[in-house]
């Protein structure tokens, strides 16, 4: 079995992979949903948009479920603290996601304009709200979350829902929403043609511009935000105990990893160039390459947040010493080892069957296809 410190790093990387996989795979579904009312001007056009993601959206939810399960099993203290502190925000995500399964399944069951319009906006909510909230959550993590532990390591959140809606966190929400919209627009452009494709390209291009401006602005802003730094000696092999270290807050701490490892600058550069590249490729109608470029931008943006905070996962603004890190918020050595081998076996299977499904159901979705399959299509 791999040693404990190595498994701690591996699971930091694997959780990152799952978050990126969720943003890329389920993200383009959400991006398409957020564009639905604007790129589809009539019922047939909106059905074209819905059917580009209809066969895949529920399979892509595997990344969301797996990511949540992995955090629960690998980082139980993070899971417990985050879901108690961000309780109402997580409920808002779930409430928004409720619109997706019923929206896809019931939207076209009745030939009624009002009925279908309501579900179209429901699918918009299910695609637009979760990325915004996830971005706001990341923005709050970078500033520190007001929580602490008692002597029994029971966490207590001392903030409120409205405190989460601070300016920097809202900017992070804009970046997240624009990033997902860009990605969804690139996918939609690849699966459609004609006026729908043209509208998707225009929307994705504007989303890419907003994402880049917001991402760069957040990076500049972040340099003035107090980050976190561990000042005590850390034993990577020690059993989890978040109260066994000393942490200080200081300006510029989130930039320390870039100073120590300049190669990490590849990630924020990838975030910017990937988005700009996607916009340029879409304008040139290289839609598949644009989708890949958009996916690379997502890797860069999420990777930037991760390496900026490393080794912190969930820093505490009210009790810095209680901040949760890669070293002290994990499960046991045995649990991480068993999960690692399960992931090695099952993640390739997920990638394989997802790739097969997309290969079988590839191609353009057209208005003619919708009319010919009026009762079978979404």
C-alpha positions as CSV (number, residue, x, y, z in Angstrom):
1,X,0.0,0.0,0.0
2,X,1.2,3.5,-0.7
3,X,2.4,5.5,2.3
4,X,0.1,7.9,4.1
5,X,1.6,11.3,2.9
6,X,1.6,10.1,-0.7
7,X,-2.1,9.1,-0.5
8,X,-3.0,12.5,1.0
9,X,-1.4,14.2,-2.0
10,X,-2.9,11.7,-4.5
11,X,-6.4,12.4,-3.1
12,X,-5.9,16.1,-3.3
13,X,-5.2,15.6,-7.0
14,X,-8.0,13.1,-7.5
15,X,-10.6,15.4,-5.9
16,X,-9.3,18.1,-8.3
17,X,-9.7,15.7,-11.2
18,X,-13.3,14.9,-10.2
19,X,-14.1,18.6,-9.8
20,X,-12.6,19.4,-13.3
21,X,-14.4,16.4,-14.8
22,X,-17.7,17.6,-13.3
23,X,-17.1,21.2,-14.6
24,X,-16.2,19.9,-18.1
25,X,-18.8,17.1,-18.5
26,X,-21.8,18.3,-16.5
27,X,-20.7,21.9,-17.0
28,X,-21.4,21.9,-20.7
29,X,-24.9,20.6,-20.0
30,X,-25.5,23.5,-17.5
31,X,-24.0,25.9,-20.0
32,X,-26.4,24.8,-22.7
33,X,-29.3,25.1,-20.2
34,X,-28.3,28.7,-19.3
35,X,-28.3,29.6,-23.0
36,X,-31.5,27.8,-23.8
37,X,-34.0,30.7,-23.6
38,X,-31.7,33.0,-25.6
39,X,-30.4,30.8,-28.5
40,X,-33.8,29.1,-29.2
41,X,-36.4,31.6,-30.4
42,X,-39.2,29.2,-31.0
43,X,-40.3,25.8,-29.8
44,X,-38.5,23.7,-32.4
45,X,-35.3,25.6,-31.9
46,X,-35.4,25.1,-28.2
47,X,-36.1,21.4,-28.7
48,X,-33.0,21.3,-30.9
49,X,-31.0,22.9,-28.0
50,X,-32.4,20.5,-25.4
51,X,-31.7,17.4,-27.5
52,X,-28.0,18.2,-27.9
53,X,-27.6,17.3,-24.2
54,X,-30.8,15.3,-23.5
55,X,-29.2,11.9,-24.1
56,X,-26.2,12.6,-21.9
57,X,-27.0,15.0,-19.0
58,X,-28.0,12.3,-16.5
59,X,-24.9,10.3,-17.2
60,X,-22.7,13.4,-16.7
61,X,-24.3,13.7,-13.2
62,X,-22.0,10.8,-12.3
63,X,-19.2,13.2,-12.0
64,X,-21.2,15.4,-9.6
65,X,-22.2,12.5,-7.4
66,X,-18.8,10.9,-7.5
67,X,-17.1,14.2,-6.5
68,X,-19.4,14.7,-3.6
69,X,-18.9,11.1,-2.5
70,X,-15.1,11.4,-2.8
71,X,-15.1,14.5,-0.6
72,X,-17.2,12.7,2.0
73,X,-15.0,9.7,2.1
74,X,-11.5,11.3,1.6
75,X,-12.1,14.6,3.5
76,X,-14.8,13.9,6.0
77,X,-14.0,17.1,8.1
78,X,-14.2,19.2,4.9
79,X,-17.5,17.6,3.9
80,X,-19.1,18.1,7.4
81,X,-17.8,21.7,7.8
82,X,-18.7,22.8,4.3
83,X,-22.1,21.3,4.2
84,X,-23.0,22.9,7.6
85,X,-21.5,26.3,6.8
86,X,-22.8,26.4,3.2
87,X,-26.0,24.7,4.1
88,X,-28.5,27.1,2.5
89,X,-26.2,27.6,-0.5
90,X,-26.1,23.8,-1.1
91,X,-29.8,23.6,-0.7
92,X,-30.2,26.3,-3.3
93,X,-28.0,24.2,-5.7
94,X,-30.2,21.1,-5.0
95,X,-33.4,23.1,-5.5
96,X,-32.1,24.4,-8.8
97,X,-31.0,21.0,-9.9
98,X,-34.5,19.6,-9.3
99,X,-35.7,21.4,-12.4
100,X,-33.4,19.4,-14.7
101,X,-34.8,15.9,-14.6
102,X,-38.4,17.0,-14.6
103,X,-37.7,19.7,-17.2
104,X,-36.1,17.3,-19.6
105,X,-38.7,14.5,-19.2
106,X,-41.9,16.6,-19.0
107,X,-41.2,19.7,-21.1
108,X,-42.4,18.3,-24.4
109,X,-45.1,16.0,-23.1
110,X,-47.8,18.6,-23.5
111,X,-48.4,20.8,-26.6
112,X,-48.9,23.9,-24.7
113,X,-46.8,27.1,-25.1
114,X,-47.1,28.2,-21.5
115,X,-46.2,24.8,-20.1
116,X,-43.1,24.5,-22.3
117,X,-42.0,28.0,-21.6
118,X,-42.1,27.4,-17.9
119,X,-40.0,24.3,-18.2
120,X,-37.5,26.1,-20.5
121,X,-36.9,28.7,-17.7
122,X,-36.7,25.9,-15.2
123,X,-33.9,24.3,-17.3
124,X,-32.3,27.8,-17.4
125,X,-32.4,28.0,-13.6
126,X,-31.0,24.4,-13.3
127,X,-28.1,25.4,-15.6
128,X,-27.4,28.9,-14.4
129,X,-27.7,28.8,-10.6
130,X,-25.4,26.0,-9.6
131,X,-22.2,27.4,-11.4
132,X,-22.8,30.8,-9.8
133,X,-23.1,29.3,-6.3
134,X,-20.1,27.1,-6.8
135,X,-18.1,30.1,-7.8
136,X,-19.3,32.1,-4.9
137,X,-18.3,29.2,-2.6
138,X,-14.8,29.2,-4.1
139,X,-14.6,32.9,-3.6
140,X,-15.4,32.5,0.1
141,X,-12.8,29.7,0.5
142,X,-10.1,32.0,-0.8
143,X,-11.1,34.6,1.8
144,X,-11.6,32.2,4.7
145,X,-14.8,30.8,6.1
146,X,-15.9,31.7,9.7
147,X,-15.8,28.3,11.5
148,X,-14.0,26.7,14.4
149,X,-13.8,23.4,16.3
150,X,-14.4,22.5,19.9
151,X,-12.4,20.0,22.0
152,X,-14.4,17.2,20.3
153,X,-13.6,18.4,16.8
154,X,-17.2,19.4,16.2
155,X,-17.3,22.3,13.8
156,X,-19.4,25.4,14.4
157,X,-20.1,27.9,11.6
158,X,-20.4,31.4,12.9
159,X,-21.3,33.3,9.7
160,X,-24.6,33.7,7.8
161,X,-25.8,33.0,4.3
162,X,-25.8,36.7,3.4
163,X,-22.1,37.0,4.4
164,X,-21.3,34.6,1.6
165,X,-22.5,37.2,-0.9
166,X,-19.5,39.5,-0.6
167,X,-18.0,41.4,-3.6
168,X,-15.1,39.1,-4.2
169,X,-17.2,36.0,-3.9
170,X,-19.8,37.5,-6.3
171,X,-17.0,38.2,-8.8
172,X,-15.9,34.6,-8.5
173,X,-19.5,33.6,-9.2
174,X,-19.5,35.7,-12.4
175,X,-16.2,34.0,-13.5
176,X,-17.7,30.5,-12.8
177,X,-21.0,31.3,-14.6
178,X,-19.2,32.8,-17.6
179,X,-16.8,29.9,-17.8
180,X,-19.6,27.3,-17.9
181,X,-21.7,29.3,-20.3
182,X,-18.7,29.6,-22.7
183,X,-18.2,25.8,-22.4
184,X,-21.8,25.1,-23.0
185,X,-21.9,27.5,-26.0
186,X,-18.9,25.7,-27.5
187,X,-20.6,22.3,-27.2
188,X,-23.9,23.7,-28.6
189,X,-22.1,25.2,-31.6
190,X,-20.5,21.8,-32.3
191,X,-23.9,20.0,-32.2
192,X,-26.0,22.5,-34.1
193,X,-26.0,24.4,-37.3
194,X,-27.5,27.5,-38.9
195,X,-29.0,30.3,-36.8
196,X,-28.8,28.3,-33.5
197,X,-25.1,27.7,-34.1
198,X,-24.5,31.4,-34.9
199,X,-26.3,32.5,-31.7
200,X,-24.3,29.9,-29.6
201,X,-21.0,31.2,-31.0
202,X,-21.9,34.8,-30.3
203,X,-23.0,33.9,-26.7
204,X,-20.0,31.8,-26.0
205,X,-17.6,34.5,-27.4
206,X,-19.1,37.1,-25.1
207,X,-19.0,34.7,-22.1
208,X,-15.3,34.0,-22.8
209,X,-14.5,37.7,-22.8
210,X,-16.4,38.2,-19.5
211,X,-14.6,35.1,-18.0
212,X,-11.2,36.4,-18.9
213,X,-11.8,39.9,-17.6
214,X,-13.3,38.5,-14.4
215,X,-10.6,35.9,-13.9
216,X,-7.8,38.5,-14.4
217,X,-9.6,41.0,-12.2
218,X,-10.0,38.3,-9.5
219,X,-6.3,37.4,-9.7
220,X,-5.3,41.1,-9.2
221,X,-7.8,41.5,-6.4
222,X,-6.6,38.2,-4.7
223,X,-3.1,39.7,-4.2
224,X,-4.5,42.2,-1.8
225,X,-6.5,39.6,0.2
226,X,-5.0,38.0,3.3
227,X,-4.0,34.4,2.6
228,X,-3.0,31.7,5.0
229,X,0.3,30.2,5.9
230,X,1.3,27.4,8.2
231,X,4.1,28.5,10.6
232,X,4.5,25.3,12.6
233,X,6.2,22.1,11.6
234,X,3.9,19.7,9.7
235,X,4.2,15.9,9.9
236,X,2.6,14.6,6.7
237,X,2.4,11.1,8.3
238,X,0.5,12.3,11.4
239,X,-3.1,11.3,12.1
240,X,-5.7,13.9,11.2
241,X,-6.0,16.7,13.8
242,X,-6.7,20.2,12.4
243,X,-5.9,21.8,15.8
244,X,-2.3,20.6,15.9
245,X,-0.8,23.4,13.8
246,X,-0.2,27.1,13.8
247,X,-1.6,29.3,11.0
248,X,-1.2,33.0,10.3
249,X,-3.0,35.3,7.9
250,X,-0.8,37.6,5.7
251,X,-1.2,39.5,2.5
252,X,0.1,37.8,-0.5
253,X,0.2,34.3,1.0
254,X,-1.9,32.9,-1.8
255,X,0.9,33.8,-4.2
256,X,3.6,32.0,-2.3
257,X,3.3,28.7,-4.2
258,X,3.8,30.6,-7.5
259,X,7.0,32.2,-6.2
260,X,8.3,28.8,-5.0
261,X,7.3,26.9,-8.2
262,X,7.1,29.3,-11.2
263,X,5.9,26.5,-13.5
264,X,2.5,26.8,-11.7
265,X,1.9,30.0,-13.7
266,X,1.0,27.7,-16.5
267,X,-2.4,27.2,-14.9
268,X,-3.7,30.8,-14.9
269,X,-2.1,31.3,-18.3
270,X,-4.0,28.3,-19.6
271,X,-7.2,29.6,-18.1
272,X,-6.9,32.8,-20.0
273,X,-5.5,31.5,-23.3
274,X,-7.9,28.6,-23.3
275,X,-10.9,30.9,-23.2
276,X,-9.5,33.3,-25.8
277,X,-8.5,30.4,-28.0
278,X,-12.0,28.9,-27.7
279,X,-13.6,32.3,-28.7
280,X,-11.2,32.6,-31.7
281,X,-11.8,29.0,-32.8
282,X,-15.6,29.4,-32.6
283,X,-15.4,32.4,-34.8
284,X,-13.5,30.3,-37.3
285,X,-16.1,27.5,-37.0
286,X,-13.6,25.0,-35.6
287,X,-16.2,24.0,-33.0
288,X,-14.6,20.7,-31.7
289,X,-11.2,22.3,-31.2
290,X,-13.0,25.2,-29.5
291,X,-14.7,22.8,-27.1
292,X,-11.3,21.2,-26.2
293,X,-9.8,24.7,-25.8
294,X,-12.7,25.6,-23.5
295,X,-12.1,22.5,-21.5
296,X,-8.4,23.4,-21.1
297,X,-9.5,26.8,-19.8
298,X,-11.6,25.1,-17.1
299,X,-8.6,23.0,-16.1
300,X,-6.6,26.2,-15.8
301,X,-9.1,28.1,-13.8
302,X,-9.9,25.4,-11.3
303,X,-6.3,24.4,-11.1
304,X,-5.3,28.0,-10.3
305,X,-7.7,28.1,-7.3
306,X,-6.4,24.7,-6.1
307,X,-2.6,25.5,-6.3
308,X,-3.1,29.0,-4.9
309,X,-4.6,27.5,-1.7
310,X,-2.4,24.4,-1.3
311,X,-2.1,22.8,1.2
312,X,-5.2,24.5,2.5
313,X,-8.6,23.2,1.5
314,X,-10.9,25.2,3.8
315,X,-9.2,28.0,5.7
316,X,-10.9,29.4,8.8
317,X,-11.2,33.2,9.1
318,X,-12.2,33.2,12.8
319,X,-9.9,30.4,14.1
320,X,-7.0,30.2,11.6
321,X,-5.4,27.3,13.5
322,X,-8.5,25.2,12.7
323,X,-8.1,25.6,9.0
324,X,-8.5,22.3,7.1
325,X,-5.6,21.2,5.0
326,X,-4.5,18.3,2.9
327,X,-2.5,16.9,5.8
328,X,-5.1,17.1,8.7
329,X,-8.6,16.8,7.3
330,X,-8.4,13.4,5.6
331,X,-9.6,9.9,6.3
332,X,-7.5,7.0,7.6
333,X,-4.6,5.5,5.7
334,X,-6.7,2.3,5.1
335,X,-9.7,4.3,3.8
336,X,-7.6,6.4,1.4
337,X,-5.8,3.2,0.1
338,X,-9.0,1.3,-0.5
339,X,-10.6,4.3,-2.3
340,X,-7.5,4.8,-4.4
341,X,-7.6,1.3,-5.9
342,X,-11.4,1.5,-6.3
343,X,-10.8,4.7,-8.3
344,X,-8.1,3.2,-10.4
345,X,-10.5,0.4,-11.4
346,X,-13.8,2.3,-11.8
347,X,-12.8,5.8,-13.2
348,X,-11.4,4.3,-16.5
349,X,-14.7,2.4,-16.8
350,X,-16.7,5.7,-16.4
351,X,-14.5,7.4,-19.0
352,X,-14.9,4.4,-21.4
353,X,-18.7,4.2,-21.3
354,X,-19.0,7.9,-21.5
355,X,-16.8,8.1,-24.5
356,X,-18.7,5.2,-26.1
357,X,-22.1,7.0,-25.5
358,X,-20.9,10.2,-27.0
359,X,-19.4,8.3,-30.0
360,X,-22.7,6.6,-30.7
361,X,-24.8,9.7,-30.3
362,X,-22.5,12.1,-32.1
363,X,-23.5,14.4,-35.0
364,X,-25.7,17.4,-35.5
365,X,-29.2,17.9,-34.1
366,X,-31.3,19.7,-36.6
367,X,-34.8,21.1,-36.8
368,X,-35.6,18.4,-39.4
369,X,-34.6,15.7,-37.0
370,X,-36.9,17.2,-34.3
371,X,-39.9,17.3,-36.7
372,X,-39.3,13.7,-37.9
373,X,-39.0,12.4,-34.3
374,X,-41.6,14.7,-32.7
375,X,-42.8,12.0,-30.2
376,X,-39.4,10.4,-29.4
377,X,-37.2,13.5,-29.0
378,X,-37.1,15.6,-25.8
